[in-house]
Amino acid sequence: MDNRNELIDKPVHQWLKIAERDLMTAGQGLEAKTVITDTVCFHCQQAVEKYLKAFLVKHQIEFPKTHSIMTLINLCSKADSSFKEKLLEADILTDYAVEIRYVMDYNVFETVQFLTQYARLMLRLKFYCMQDAFTEERHQFRRESVV
């Protein structure tokens, strides 16, 4: 592997590893006897954000410090125009990035039914981001522990 690829692949792998942890945490939260909805939503958002950032790094597209899923999807569409049409609904998770962690508006907390829908959306986005560009990383994740 040449130095340039190594400089790209290492941060991509780091983003994916952290995204996998958020994915696992959200999944564990959904399986808990008492589901803490705001925490599950937060980790769904975090996983989606990190998968998108990994995609951007892999395609050498600079991105601002942001939690906005739509901003990241728009940037990803520079490398793959289908991001906007296929993943537009993922922007619903943006509200769970920071606001839900500090605002005490419990009306925004979702039911377990919606959480399951968000988790499916997160998984769809994960596999969409990783389908072609991350083939090598997917195989590496199967060999390594994400913990």
Secondary structure, DSSP 8 states (H G I E B T S, - for coil): --HHHHHHHHHHHHHHHHHHHHHHHHHHHHHSSS--HHHHHHHHHHHHHHHHHHHHHHTT----S---HHHHHHHHTTT-THHHHHHGGGGGGGGGTTHHHH---GGG---HHHHHHHHHHHHHHHHHHHTTTTHHHHHHHHHS---
